[in-house]
């Protein structure tokens, strides 16, 4: 049986890989943060089979982009509104990052191709 999931990333996700998976009926990008510390989410589908009381999960398919809760800033906006973020500005220039998102709980994250 094919099931739909939302994977929630929290503030520890980038440090220790902590995520939560919640079964979902549909994909809706207007999701409210489900708990304090949640910083991003993405959708995926997965087939599951039950054999002798054991659930076997298949490969994730239809994986969406990662969607952050937060505000997007360009390098010019960061220089204007956060002038003390010298290391962040340096890293943006060095790595070619055009946009960063500031999340409520875990600071700054670069927006890459697979992120919104």
Beta strands, then each sheet from edge to edge (+ up, - down):
strand 1: 2-10
strand 2: 19-24
strand 3: 38-51
strand 4: 54-57
strand 5: 67-68
strand 6: 70-74
strand 7: 99-103
strand 8: 107-110
sheet 1: 2+ 1- 3+ 4-
sheet 2: 2+ 1- 3+ 5-
sheet 3: 6+ 7- 8+
end
